[in-house]
Amino acid sequence: MTPRRTPRTGRGGTITYAILVLAVLVSAFPFYWTIVAASRSNADLAQVPPTLLPGPNLIRNFEAVMEEADIGTALLNSLVVSGSITVGTVLCCTLAGFAFAKLRFRGRGALLALTVGTMMIPPQLGVIPLFMLIAELGWVNQLQSVILPGLVSAFGVFFMRQYLVQSLPDELIEAARVDGASSARIFWSIVVPIARPGMAVLGLLTFMAAWNDFFWPIIALSSQEPTVQVALRQLGGGYVHDQSVIMAGTLLGTLPVLLVFGLLGRQIVGGIMQGAVKG
Amino acid sequence: MPVQPPTGAGPGRRSGPGTAAQSPPLVRSRHPATPKGRTVTLTASGPTTAPVPPPSARSTAGARRRRWAAVVPYVYVAPFFTLFAAFGLFPLLYTAFVSLYRVELQTPGDMEWRGFGNYAALLTDEFFWTALRNTFTIGVLSTVPQLAMALGLAHLLNYKLRGRTFFRTAMLLPYATSVAAATLVFAQLFGRDFGLVNYALSLIGAGPVDWQNGTLASQIAVSSIVVWRWTGYNALIYLAGMQSIPSELYEAAEMDGASRWRQFFHVTLPGLRPTIVFTAVVSTIGATQLFGEPLLFEGSASGGISHQYQTLGLYLYEQGWGFFHLGRAAAIAWLMFLLILLLVGINALIARRRSRREEGRA
């Protein structure tokens, strides 16, 4: 766990602020530019010197992109996919994380080592057999082909294990067991309430990762049943030539995550920093 | 952020004796009629240490309860490991198998033995070597500046600041965007004729640069997307690492009259080494996987007209879903896996040698 912020480092001077503000501007500028470009016309974007202020065409471009790339369906699908992945992952990882943190069983070390050892291996390397598998099952172009593989999160198991090792006292479980509580009851009434902050952080990170996942969805899905990323890939694939329409699609596809980030950015920052210290 | 009083009890309990004292009942409670095979699957690894004293009084309620208690942990881990086996481990291992067959996208059920034919075809394809080279150069162009800048930013964020939550959150903003969205925006910014980057360059009398067709230029452009998305994230990881360095070290350094820069090099950097190794490994793996950025930069799987920024990930996609050769794509995936193992190994080796040298010095 991070100790409380140490008082030892010096105060930031003017140069420190200047550099940090510059970094924030660089981080934020592409977002601003997306809004500018999405609210202009294609002709506006082909001007020298370029326009740097938003224009009046935002709604029109939204309508155009809804028509050309079916962003509406894509947003809905992404919501279903990311939502299911988040709930499922948090549940699976909390169950397994609890077992690894607090229960003793044969093979625990080996299973945990297997989980942690494959944490670093990108799932991207397994796409070919995965594709053959879902083709065999007839799942191509169906959302479960993205949801089910998305539930596998070795990181999540490890994260929940670390969280519960630190925050769940053994005595609490022992006491409940002595009182005759069943395993299911122990899990729902003791483990889950204590694990909740960790589950929330894992849920946030999982949701963003699922929303932004790119490689597997563009393989498993197509324009008939797109997620946002699949739709963006089509927008960028050269069929739509109007740059302002492409930017309108990008903006629509990014807004939901930005919304989550705007509301819960602090927790996400905390989660990443926490994960870093523990990992 | 809860400080952890309960943890003190944890490790002590879990260490050696506790576990040993706990495990005999587990073993005894196993049903004597259980076939051997089942025991092995549960154990999953290692020699089966089963000095099972034949139990006679097992039919009591207590024994049944204990037997159930022995099964419960597996019930907890079952959902994860079922999914993990089906959608994680199996595809990964099966990739090696598929890479030895001819498999076409339209008929993924038909597999025809090819031996190492797919690999031979790859090694004689000049675009494979181009992709390998590009993956390496883009990897360096994106990883090195990203981590260096993240380190600097983390150092600044570690000062006492007004609005430090704001700075941290704002810097993580790019991380929240998808590869697809970021790339579409950057592709526009890097446009040759009307892109903002070339316009900015023209203001200082430089350019215009052909960010799409120039080899180095296109690779810089693609790398910049990676740098933009991940610098803030890594800065936060470094910041977390810096905050776990004990403040006494800084106080001591200050008393010795060390300047801020000296403190950075002699206290912060050594304390941060595990974190730096961690981010280097993660970024290296990310770099070998690079896919979305080069795909959407111009929207084609070839990575530019002369494949000037096609990465291995994109090459895999082109072979599999552009040319329908799934077997060959599997061979690429397996080579990428070996490449990652190699890179991680080198990384670990460097880290170990460095820490050993420092220990020798101390």
Interface residues (C-beta under 8 A of the other chain):
Chain A: M1 T2 P3 R4 R5 T6 P7 R8 T9 G10 R11 G12 T16 Y17 I19 L20 A23 V24 V26 S27 A28 P30 F31 W33 T34 A37 L45 A46 Q47 V48 P49 P50 L91 C92 C93 L95 A96 F98 A99 F100 L103 R104 F105 R106 G107 R108 A110 L111 T115 T118 M120 I121 P122 P123 Q124 L125 G126 V127 I128 P129 L130 F131 M132 L133 A135 E136 L148 P149 L151 V152 A154 V157 V165 Q166 S167 L168 P169 D170 E171 S183 F187 M208 W211 N212 F214 F215 I219 V228 Q229 L232 R233 L235 G236 G237 G238 Q243 I246 M247 T250 G253 T254 V257 L258 V260 F261 G265 R266 I268 V269 I272 M273 Q274 A276 V277 G279
Chain B: M1 P2 V3 Q4 P6 T7 A9 G10 R13 T19 Q22 S23 L26 L42 T43 A44 S45 G46 W68 A69 A70 V72 P73 Y74 V75 Y76 V77 P79 F80 F81 L83 F84 A86 F87 G88 L89 F90 P91 L92 Y94 T95 F97 V98 V103 P108 G109 G152 L153 L156 L157 N158 Y159 K160 L161 T165 F167 R168 T169 A170 M171 L172 L173 P174 A176 T177 S178 V179 A180 A181 A182 T183 L184 V185 F186 A187 Q188 L189 D193 F194 L196 Y199 W228 G232 Y233 L236 I237 L239 A240 G241 Q243 S244 S247 Y250 E251 E254 R260 T275 F278 V281 V282 I285 Q289 F291 G292 L295 L296 G299 S300 G313 Y317 G320 W321 L326 A329 A330 A333 W334 M336 F337 I340 V344
